[in-house]
Amino acid sequence: MPDPVSTDATRRDAVLQDYYRAFAEHDAAARRTLLERCMTEDAEIWGPQRVFRGYDGIGEKIEGFHQSRPGQRLVLASGMHEFLDTVRLRGALVDAAGQTVALGEALFEFAADGRIARVFPMWESLPPEAPAHWPRELVC
């Protein structure tokens, strides 16, 4: 009987690789095929001002990425922390020369079929200081 942990890790690796390939793909039909392999039909990518839903919405997000950041690619920049159906990792945007132009983290939530159901990318800087009105024993 196969080890479920290694099987899940192997499956997640393949799914995440297809996700990164989808972000690199300029051809809309080829990108859609990759999205269908790695994401559920109702998958979401949450942004700070908008949630991109489904293959069409996520395809639109990727197309916008290509238009606003020509020559750049989204790549994996760390190992992964796995928590049941959630993976936390670091991503980077690299330019055509392979130089890092931005770093961020993301949480990926996986559906029961092993594909990505939800992505929470965080490209902004760290959150602000703890609120001054909080009790001192609850903050550092």
C-alpha positions as CSV (number, residue, x, y, z in Angstrom):
1,M,0.0,0.0,0.0
2,P,1.5,3.4,-0.9
3,D,2.4,5.9,1.8
4,P,-0.4,8.5,1.8
5,V,1.9,11.3,2.9
6,S,4.3,10.8,0.0
7,T,1.5,10.3,-2.5
8,D,-0.2,13.5,-1.3
9,A,3.2,15.4,-1.5
10,T,3.9,14.1,-5.0
11,R,0.4,15.0,-6.1
12,R,0.7,18.5,-4.6
13,D,4.0,19.0,-6.2
14,A,2.5,18.2,-9.6
15,V,-0.5,20.5,-9.0
16,L,1.6,23.4,-7.8
17,Q,4.0,23.0,-10.8
18,D,1.0,23.3,-13.1
19,Y,-0.2,26.4,-11.2
20,Y,3.2,28.1,-11.7
21,R,3.2,26.9,-15.4
22,A,-0.3,28.5,-15.8
23,F,1.1,31.8,-14.6
24,A,3.9,31.6,-17.1
25,E,1.6,30.6,-20.0
26,H,0.7,33.3,-22.5
27,D,-1.6,31.2,-24.7
28,A,-5.1,31.4,-23.2
29,A,-6.2,27.9,-24.3
30,A,-3.0,26.3,-23.0
31,R,-3.3,28.3,-19.8
32,R,-7.0,27.1,-19.3
33,T,-5.9,23.5,-19.7
34,L,-3.3,24.0,-17.0
35,L,-5.8,25.7,-14.7
36,E,-8.3,22.8,-15.2
37,R,-5.6,20.3,-14.2
38,C,-4.4,22.2,-11.1
39,M,-7.5,24.1,-9.8
40,T,-11.1,23.2,-9.1
41,E,-13.8,24.8,-11.4
42,D,-14.9,27.2,-8.6
43,A,-11.3,27.9,-7.3
44,E,-10.5,31.4,-6.1
45,I,-7.4,33.6,-5.9
46,W,-8.0,36.3,-3.2
47,G,-6.4,39.7,-3.8
48,P,-6.4,42.7,-1.6
49,Q,-9.2,44.4,-3.7
50,R,-10.8,41.5,-5.6
51,V,-11.5,37.8,-5.6
52,F,-10.8,36.0,-8.9
53,R,-13.2,33.0,-9.3
54,G,-13.2,30.1,-11.7
55,Y,-11.1,29.4,-14.7
56,D,-12.2,32.6,-16.5
57,G,-11.6,34.9,-13.6
58,I,-8.2,33.4,-12.8
59,G,-7.3,33.4,-16.5
60,E,-8.2,37.1,-16.5
61,K,-5.9,37.7,-13.5
62,I,-3.0,35.9,-15.2
63,E,-3.6,37.9,-18.4
64,G,-3.5,41.1,-16.4
65,F,-0.3,39.9,-14.7
66,H,1.3,39.5,-18.2
67,Q,0.2,42.9,-19.3
68,S,1.2,44.7,-16.2
69,R,4.5,42.9,-15.7
70,P,5.9,42.0,-19.1
71,G,8.7,39.5,-19.1
72,Q,8.2,38.6,-15.4
73,R,7.3,35.1,-14.1
74,L,5.9,33.8,-10.8
75,V,8.2,31.1,-9.3
76,L,8.6,29.1,-6.2
77,A,11.1,30.6,-3.7
78,S,11.0,28.2,-0.7
79,G,10.1,24.9,0.6
80,M,6.6,24.2,1.9
81,H,4.9,24.0,5.2
82,E,1.9,21.6,5.0
83,F,-1.0,21.7,7.4
84,L,-3.6,19.0,6.4
85,D,-5.2,20.5,3.2
86,T,-3.2,23.8,3.3
87,V,0.3,24.6,2.1
88,R,2.2,27.8,2.9
89,L,5.1,28.8,0.7
90,R,7.1,31.7,-0.5
91,G,6.9,32.9,-4.1
92,A,8.8,35.4,-6.1
93,L,8.4,37.4,-9.3
94,V,11.5,37.2,-11.4
95,D,12.4,39.2,-14.5
96,A,13.6,37.9,-17.9
97,A,17.1,37.7,-16.5
98,G,16.0,35.6,-13.5
99,Q,16.5,38.4,-11.0
100,T,14.0,38.6,-8.2
101,V,11.9,41.7,-8.3
102,A,9.3,40.9,-5.6
103,L,8.9,38.3,-2.8
104,G,5.7,37.2,-1.1
105,E,4.0,34.3,0.7
106,A,0.9,32.4,-0.2
107,L,-1.5,29.9,1.4
108,F,-2.9,27.3,-0.9
109,E,-6.0,25.4,0.2
110,F,-6.5,22.0,-1.5
111,A,-9.8,20.4,-2.4
112,A,-10.6,16.7,-1.7
113,D,-9.6,15.8,-5.2
114,G,-6.1,17.3,-4.7
115,R,-6.5,20.3,-6.8
116,I,-6.2,23.9,-5.6
117,A,-9.5,25.4,-4.2
118,R,-8.2,28.7,-2.9
119,V,-5.1,30.8,-2.9
120,F,-4.3,33.7,-0.6
121,P,-1.2,35.5,-1.9
122,M,0.4,38.1,0.3
123,W,2.8,40.5,-1.6
124,E,2.6,43.4,0.8
125,S,5.0,44.2,3.6
126,L,4.5,42.8,7.0
127,P,1.3,43.9,8.9
128,P,1.5,47.1,10.9
129,E,2.4,47.2,14.6
130,A,-0.1,45.8,17.1
131,P,-2.8,48.3,18.0
132,A,-1.8,50.5,21.0
133,H,-5.2,50.0,22.7
134,W,-4.6,46.2,23.1
135,P,-3.8,45.0,26.6
136,R,0.0,44.8,27.1
137,E,0.0,41.2,28.1
138,L,-1.5,40.2,24.7
139,V,1.1,41.8,22.5
140,C,4.8,42.0,22.2
